[in-house]
């Protein structure tokens, strides 16, 4: 992966106005994050 520098990409989500729906997804690269985000909308 592209994680040689200890970097990672975090996507923050909130599915409704309720703060209880806040969550996050952590990925090793931007490419993996984009793939994960696209998967949510397929």
Secondary structure as UniProt FT lines:
FT   TURN            4..5
FT   STRAND          9..14
FT   HELIX           19..21
FT   STRAND          22..27
FT   HELIX           30..41
//
